[in-house]
Amino acid sequence: MSYVAPEKVTFKYRLEGFEQAWVEAGAKRQAIYSFLPPGHYAFHVIAANNDGIWNEPGVSLPFILLPRFWQTWWFQFSGAVLTVLAASGMVWFETRRRMRHRLEKLERQQAVERERARIAKDIHDDLGASLTHITMLSQAPPDPAGVPAAVAANLDRIHDTACELTRSMDEIVWAVNPQHDTLDSLAGYLNRFANVYMSAAGVRCRLDFPLQLPARPVTAEVRHNLFLAFKETLHNVASHAAAAEVCVTLQLEADDLVLLVTDNGRGFDPVQSPAGPSAKPDRFSPGNGLANIRRRLLEIKGRCEVHSAPGRGTTVKFTVPLPKFSPPQTPNAEIVSSLLTTPAAPAPRV
Amino acid sequence: MMKKPDMSIAVSIVDDDAPARGILAEWVSRAEGFHCVGQHGSVEAALATLPGEKPSVVLMDINLPGLSGIEGVRRLKPQLPGTQFVMLTVYEDADHIFAALQAGACGYLLKQTPRLELLESLKDVYNGGSPMTSNIARKVVQAFQRHEPAPAPEQPGSDTLSPREREVLELLARGYLYKEIVDVLKISRPTVNTYIRRIYEKLHVRSRSQAVARFSRFSLDRIG
């Protein structure tokens, strides 16, 4: 110790249990430690006098820093346990909520499907039978001699109207019945309609449909709108195109359904036609047929492209996005179809 | 199937819709070359008495309460192998029509078909014709492709299509009309009819042998 020049005395200190090296404190007489974890410590100080001679043994002060209650192991442990419990509880609750949500959605969907099936059945059974009677009774009698011409003409008209009504109802029943919410049913329906309609119109019809289509759901809305757009397109071909042949192609491109209607008729100029003297609602001029078709495709988030040139025929291309394949949508149908297909596997040789 | 062309065609009708059944019976009775041998309101009733009537053609409604018309054909056809079953339907439900063809029917008619056209179709069926539309042809092709390993190896060829039959079927599925097939394949109209008939018969045989295979597999599974 030196009292000669106390301002020249320098210090070094070290906190045992916290650091290994000595801290040069200079002439400062303060040591500050913040954030010391709880534990056993010993504070050592050595000093050097104005001649620079160190007092090696120095002095030391042992002390114990007691933990605060939140620094105790049992508090931290139970805290961790509680956090884990709370987190897993939230996950469990959320999963349950989602499952219940999905179940409710499925139930709602099934309720809607049941209702659709019922409506389809009612239309079929009640209206269908009476309409059939009308079409049968309104046909020209086998001995037309005794029937006045006016009555016969009216009868014909009644018959045609009833037939037309039956066809419209067929379309509605097909669209409404959830049993037909498949790509294959859609393909079959378009196929048959094109075949029957074009052969009645006297236009050769060629169909190129894939034989196997993936089991993807197609909503009634998509089926109905696409069918009506298709029907209108074929109507245009039959009544305006003067075509000898129409070719209908259905294909899948990624997640899109693509339907092509190509005829070899007289075609038209897509640029001039709308700009020209379009006082008369022409074939694909704005406002009429094509606008209708476009609107229908727009409703189902699809699009319609028309390519044509005078004398070169016309191609109408429908592109409709299909919903992503979602297996849980019709679990019952899945089970049924798997039940139906399993026994059809190669039969055992007995 | 050599029947005298001047022979009257015996028709039996199965339909639960009494007024429609009555009108059909009247049309058939009054038309030249036809006579109506029976009317039945259900398949159950027809099973009892229809075989005794020995009809040449049966008009069978698809949608019937109780046993469906499809089931009716399945049960009646083995008893009446020479009889042609034509399905009647208000709506062209391809699945039902196809099931009826598998059961042994040889065609279908819409109920709103005009009288003369209907009689003409019946005459055509009686004379060996077999109508098939493009979407039904497509379904038939699917059915023959789906179970390519033929389930009946002991009788080869009995339920697989010949190349010519396949060709006719594929043309039909692509929208060709019968008269266009006649032109393309350079065969006669009756030959086309024969091919279609055979396709229907094979479809029927195939669905039957598949039902048997399914049954034997099922019982084998049961036995263990």
Interface residues (C-beta under 8 A of the other chain):
Chain A: H124 D125 G128 A129 L131 T132 H133 T135 M136 L137 Q139 A140 P142 H159 A162 C163 T166 M169 D170 V173 W174 Q179 S185 A187 G188 Y189 N191 R192 A194 N195 V196 M198 S199 R204 C205 R206 L207 D208 F209 L211 Q212 V248 P343 A344 P346 A347 P348 R349 V350
Chain B: D17 P19 A20 I23 L24 W27 R30 A31 N63 V90 Y91 E92 D93 A94 D95 K111 Q112 P114 R115 T133 S134 N135 I136 R138 K139 V141 Q142 Q145 R146 H147 P149 P151 P153 A173 R174 G175 L177 E180 Q210 A213 R214 S216 R217 F218 L220
